[in-house]
Amino acid sequence: MCKQRYDEAIVSDNRALKLEPKFYLSWCYKARCHALKNTHDLAIESLTQAIKFRGDQHQDLTPISNAMPLQ
């Protein structure tokens, strides 16, 4: 996937997070896109938010790591 598509995905994640700021999977997807774009500072910020909110949903981060392997 090209960087332009990652940017589109981040915009979509931001929209989702405006509706539901504690939805940890959107934070995970956003972090993955930033990692693939090599914007690691932003990836870490997004993962920090994912970890913060995942407890509210009583789930772990395993599904996202299995669904979207880094290439």
ABEGO torsion letter per residue (X at the ends): XBAAAAAAAAAAAAAAAAABAABAAAAAAAAAAAAAAGBAAAAAAAAAAAAAAAAAAGBBAAAAAAABBBX
